Amino acid sequence: MSKSNDAFQNLFVVIDPTQMIQPALIKAEWIAARDDAALRIYCCVFDERFAENQVEQQTELQLTRDWLERLVESGRRLGLNVDIEVEWSSDWRNALLEAAKAAKADLVIKSASQHSAVGRRLMKTSDWMLLNSCTSPVLLVSGHRLWENKRILAAVKLKAEDKVHEELNTELLRVSHSIAERAGLELSAVTAYKGDEMFFDRQHFADLCGLPRNRVFSQEGAPENAIAKIADDVGADIIVIGNPGEAKRNTARLLIDQVKADVLVLPNA
């Protein structure tokens, strides 16, 4: 991946202290090594037993720092620029949002939390909090494999209702092309349609996306189902979608549990 002005330069990586393997960190180090990006490794810890005991809190924080230092040791040996931030908070979801904002992150990377579709509707998961409130792009990582199929899929809303959707489409395609070029990935695009919108002008869609006709697709159904179907068909390693409003956030949240691919969600800036 060659250096580019479009490259993400400040990566904010959310570490899950309950897990030994950290797919978000693995993926972040891979990106950082290719884009010469800086990494801020963030972990929020809390233990109710020590809620009122500052001495024990400091002990837990130091143990976590020591663990993170071991996690990033190999990356530092490779020359990566890595900082560590450890925080004590019972409200870790909001804490990580504030920390990402303070770090001026231009990409937040987090392992996707697996929930059922019903669970995501009923729960304010950490993923929901990020997609709902984060002003930076968010990469939800589904596993530690490093984009081995070399394919990226852009989810485009072909019939943009307003200027917000049009601008987000433009940004989504720009970012998707940039990632594809820098990472050596083959870019495809998908759009979802309802049963009463059957006409699909493939050439128009291809021109809009700046892609050949054989790499643009339309699929009937709910957006999350349509995107998941095409992502599986083309073997996408990463899916890029936009986040203009509540409906799209639902798409992102529901999509996560249907695909093996990583999901990059772009905010409506």
Buried (B, 14 or more C-beta within 10 A) or exposed (E): BEEEEBBBBBBBBBBBBEEEEBBBBBBBBBBBBBBEBBBBBBBBBBEEEBEEEEEEBEEBBEEBBEBBEEBBEEBEEEEBBBEBBBBBBEEBBBBBBEBBBEBEBBBBBBBBBEBEBEEBEEBEBBBBBBBBBBEBBBBBBBBBBEBEBEBBBBBBBBEBEEEEBEBBBEBBBBBBBBBBBBBEBBBBBBBBBEEEEEEBEEEEBBEBBEBEEEBBBBBBBBBBBBBBBBBBEBBBBBBBBBBBEEEBBBBBBBBBBBBEBBBBBBBBE
